[in-house]
Amino acid sequence: MNAKSHVVIVLSGKRKSGKDFVADMLLQCFKESGEILRISEPLKEIYAREHDLNFERLLDASEYKEKHRANMIKWGEEQREKNPYIFCETVIRKASKRILIISDARRKTDLEFFRREFPKNLLLIRIEAQEETRQKRGWVFTKGIDDADSECNLDSIKDWDYVVKNDKDNLDIQEDIKSIAHKALELV
Ligand SMILES: Nc1ncnc2c1ncn2[C@@H]1O[C@H](COP(=O)(O)OP(=O)(O)OP(=O)(O)O)[C@@H](O)[C@H]1O
């Protein structure tokens, strides 16, 4: 598939704001024509290979992932200093479906990449949840992670196509999900 023929929905939000949850709900709207891709996946794949770690365990929500999170962030920064778009480029090479849901944009350079590559077929989404909600979902403020660039770099961005307030449950965000899915299908 020609890279330019994708419609791309980019999700961003703080830890435990519900990025994966929203990505899954969106995917249900698109079924076979959609797929979820994560910028952090090639990062984890290459990091695991270079550090002799278990790639699968870095992907799930395990203690193992949390243990390596800080070092992985630092390593990712070093790679991005050489090429800020390296992980976005890798993830797009893996895309095979018409509608791509990128569930973890974290930096302005990620947005730059998608704006440049998909100027007409792009939806930028911010997921917001209050700290109290995130804590109920298991979030604990961690110095070096929650105050790092990977969590804060997009805080100042205001021109999202949609902001989803995800403090309640799936019924509460269903209307937002429908609008986003509808807009994406218009762009196909
Ligand atoms: N609207 C919702 N209704 C019910 N549960 C939700 C909702 N949003 C998120 N959750 C739950 O909260 C938890 C955290 O959500 P999720 O994993 O999607 O967050 P995330 O932003 O992807 O987190 P991280 O950045 O840490 O990977 C999950 O258990 C998820 O099922």
The ligand as an SDF file (V2000), in Angstrom:
LIG
                    3D

 31 33  0  0  0  0  0  0  0  0999 V2000
  -13.0510    5.0020   29.5270 N   0  0  0  0  0  0  0  0  0  0  0  0
  -12.5870    3.9820   30.2440 C   0  0  0  0  0  0  0  0  0  0  0  0
  -13.4580    3.1170   30.8350 N   0  0  0  0  0  0  0  0  0  0  0  0
  -13.0250    2.0760   31.5710 C   0  0  0  0  0  0  0  0  0  0  0  0
  -11.7130    1.7950   31.7870 N   0  0  0  0  0  0  0  0  0  0  0  0
  -10.7970    2.6000   31.2160 C   0  0  0  0  0  0  0  0  0  0  0  0
  -11.1860    3.7250   30.4180 C   0  0  0  0  0  0  0  0  0  0  0  0
  -10.0590    4.3320   29.9910 N   0  0  0  0  0  0  0  0  0  0  0  0
   -9.0300    3.6270   30.4800 C   0  0  0  0  0  0  0  0  0  0  0  0
   -9.4590    2.5800   31.2270 N   0  0  0  0  0  0  0  0  0  0  0  0
   -8.6230    1.5920   31.9310 C   0  0  0  0  0  0  0  0  0  0  0  0
   -7.5530    2.2920   32.5680 O   0  0  0  0  0  0  0  0  0  0  0  0
   -6.3310    1.5830   32.4610 C   0  0  0  0  0  0  0  0  0  0  0  0
   -5.2920    2.4650   31.7770 C   0  0  0  0  0  0  0  0  0  0  0  0
   -5.7080    2.7130   30.4430 O   0  0  0  0  0  0  0  0  0  0  0  0
   -4.7130    2.5540   29.1990 P   0  0  0  0  0  0  0  0  0  0  0  0
   -3.8300    1.3620   29.3590 O   0  0  0  0  0  0  0  0  0  0  0  0
   -5.5310    2.6500   27.9780 O   0  0  0  0  0  0  0  0  0  0  0  0
   -3.8480    3.8800   29.4170 O   0  0  0  0  0  0  0  0  0  0  0  0
   -2.5690    4.3860   28.6020 P   0  0  0  0  0  0  0  0  0  0  0  0
   -2.7450    5.8480   28.4310 O   0  0  0  0  0  0  0  0  0  0  0  0
   -2.4330    3.5600   27.3580 O   0  0  0  0  0  0  0  0  0  0  0  0
   -1.4250    4.0790   29.6730 O   0  0  0  0  0  0  0  0  0  0  0  0
    0.1830    3.9320   29.4850 P   0  0  0  0  0  0  0  0  0  0  0  0
    0.6720    5.2250   28.8830 O   0  0  0  0  0  0  0  0  0  0  0  0
    0.6520    3.7360   30.8860 O   0  0  0  0  0  0  0  0  0  0  0  0
    0.4080    2.7250   28.5940 O   0  0  0  0  0  0  0  0  0  0  0  0
   -6.6440    0.3000   31.7010 C   0  0  0  0  0  0  0  0  0  0  0  0
   -6.8740   -0.7480   32.6240 O   0  0  0  0  0  0  0  0  0  0  0  0
   -7.9320    0.6390   30.9540 C   0  0  0  0  0  0  0  0  0  0  0  0
   -8.7110   -0.4910   30.6970 O   0  0  0  0  0  0  0  0  0  0  0  0
  1  2  1  0
  2  3  1  0
  2  7  2  0
  3  4  2  0
  4  5  1  0
  5  6  2  0
  6  7  1  0
  6 10  1  0
  7  8  1  0
  8  9  2  0
  9 10  1  0
 10 11  1  0
 11 12  1  0
 11 30  1  0
 12 13  1  0
 13 14  1  0
 13 28  1  0
 14 15  1  0
 15 16  1  0
 16 17  2  0
 16 18  1  0
 16 19  1  0
 19 20  1  0
 20 21  2  0
 20 22  1  0
 20 23  1  0
 23 24  1  0
 24 25  2  0
 24 26  1  0
 24 27  1  0
 28 29  1  0
 28 30  1  0
 30 31  1  0
M  END
$$$$
